[in-house]
Amino acid sequence: LWVTSLEKSGLHSLFEVLVFSSQGRSIKPSSLLFEQALAAIPRGSSVLFAGDSLERDIIPAKKLGLATAWIAPRGSTAQAADVIVESLAELKQVAAQQGDASDGASPTADRPNP
């Protein structure tokens, strides 16, 4: 579902690495899936973790030091998320800004050491 949605939105091309829990043998919020994703990302890279579940996606990613974008219904609030977006279109804007940001204002974090 998400793979197809990302490809249709054009968001797929903005990321160098995409990892989906449906492709792995780990169930979130297990840190294993997050650690596998980080292993595929070169050290020194900027990382933005996007997910639609606060409990299974955003909170575990923050515990590992990742910047997060929560895809949530309008009006949602959570201090755990760095950015809250309502749609993939909004996420695309955030991801595009990640590539353009040079002043540290981007909601991305450097790849943490596991």
VEXDREN-2710 file (C-alpha; in Angstrom, 1 decimal):
% VEXDREN-2710
k/r/px/py/pz
1/LEU/0.0/0.0/0.0
2/TRP/2.6/2.6/1.1
3/VAL/5.0/1.6/-1.7
4/THR/2.5/2.2/-4.4
5/SER/1.3/5.5/-2.7
6/LEU/4.9/6.8/-2.5
7/GLU/5.6/6.0/-6.1
8/LYS/2.3/7.7/-7.3
9/SER/3.1/10.8/-5.2
10/GLY/6.6/11.2/-6.6
11/LEU/7.9/11.0/-3.0
12/HIS/9.7/7.7/-3.7
13/SER/12.5/9.5/-5.6
14/LEU/13.3/11.9/-2.8
15/PHE/14.7/9.2/-0.5
16/GLU/17.8/7.1/-1.0
17/VAL/16.6/4.3/1.3
18/LEU/13.0/3.2/2.0
19/VAL/12.3/0.4/4.4
20/PHE/8.8/-1.0/5.1
21/SER/7.8/-3.2/8.0
22/SER/5.8/-5.4/5.6
23/GLN/9.1/-6.3/3.8
24/GLY/10.9/-7.4/7.0
25/ARG/10.6/-10.1/9.6
26/SER/10.2/-7.6/12.5
27/ILE/7.2/-6.0/13.9
28/LYS/7.3/-2.4/15.0
29/PRO/7.9/-1.0/17.6
30/SER/10.8/-3.5/17.8
31/SER/14.0/-1.6/17.3
32/LEU/15.3/-4.3/14.9
33/LEU/13.5/-2.8/11.9
34/PHE/14.8/0.6/12.6
35/GLU/18.3/-0.7/13.1
36/GLN/18.1/-2.6/9.8
37/ALA/17.0/0.6/8.1
38/LEU/19.9/2.5/9.6
39/ALA/22.4/-0.1/8.5
40/ALA/21.4/0.6/4.9
41/ILE/22.1/4.3/5.3
42/PRO/25.6/5.7/5.0
43/ARG/27.0/7.3/8.1
44/GLY/26.8/11.1/8.0
45/SER/23.5/11.0/6.0
46/SER/20.5/13.0/7.0
47/VAL/17.6/10.8/8.2
48/LEU/13.9/11.5/8.3
49/PHE/11.7/8.7/9.6
50/ALA/8.1/9.0/8.4
51/GLY/5.2/7.0/9.7
52/ASP/1.5/7.0/10.4
53/SER/1.5/5.5/13.9
54/LEU/2.6/7.6/16.8
55/GLU/3.1/4.5/19.0
56/ARG/4.6/2.1/16.5
57/ASP/6.5/4.5/14.3
58/ILE/7.3/7.9/15.8
59/ILE/8.1/7.2/19.4
60/PRO/10.4/4.2/18.7
61/ALA/12.2/6.2/16.0
62/LYS/12.7/9.1/18.4
63/LYS/14.2/6.7/21.0
64/LEU/16.9/5.9/18.4
65/GLY/17.6/9.6/17.8
66/LEU/15.9/9.9/14.4
67/ALA/14.0/13.0/13.2
68/THR/10.4/12.1/12.6
69/ALA/7.5/13.1/10.4
70/TRP/4.1/11.8/11.6
71/ILE/1.4/11.4/8.9
72/ALA/-1.7/12.1/11.0
73/PRO/-5.2/13.6/10.7
74/ARG/-5.7/17.3/10.7
75/GLY/-5.5/18.8/14.2
76/SER/-3.3/16.0/15.6
77/THR/-0.6/17.0/18.1
78/ALA/2.3/15.2/19.6
79/GLN/5.5/16.5/21.1
80/ALA/7.2/13.3/20.1
81/ALA/7.0/14.2/16.4
82/ASP/9.3/16.7/14.9
83/VAL/6.9/17.4/12.0
84/ILE/3.2/16.5/11.6
85/VAL/1.8/16.3/8.1
86/GLU/-1.6/15.4/6.9
87/SER/-0.7/13.9/3.6
88/LEU/2.0/12.5/1.4
89/ALA/1.9/15.8/-0.5
90/GLU/2.9/17.6/2.7
91/LEU/5.5/15.0/3.4
92/LYS/7.0/15.5/-0.1
93/GLN/7.4/19.2/0.8
94/VAL/9.2/18.4/4.0
95/ALA/11.5/15.8/2.3
96/ALA/12.3/18.3/-0.5
97/GLN/13.2/20.9/2.1
98/GLN/15.5/18.3/3.7
99/GLY/17.6/18.3/0.5
100/ASP/17.6/22.1/0.3
101/ALA/18.3/22.9/4.0
102/SER/21.7/24.1/4.8
103/ASP/21.0/26.2/7.9
104/GLY/20.0/23.4/10.3
105/ALA/16.3/24.3/10.1
106/SER/15.4/21.0/8.5
107/PRO/13.6/18.4/10.6
108/THR/16.2/15.8/9.8
109/ALA/18.8/14.3/12.0
110/ASP/22.2/12.9/11.2
111/ARG/22.3/9.1/11.1
112/PRO/22.9/8.1/14.7
113/ASN/25.3/5.4/15.7
114/PRO/23.4/2.3/16.7
END
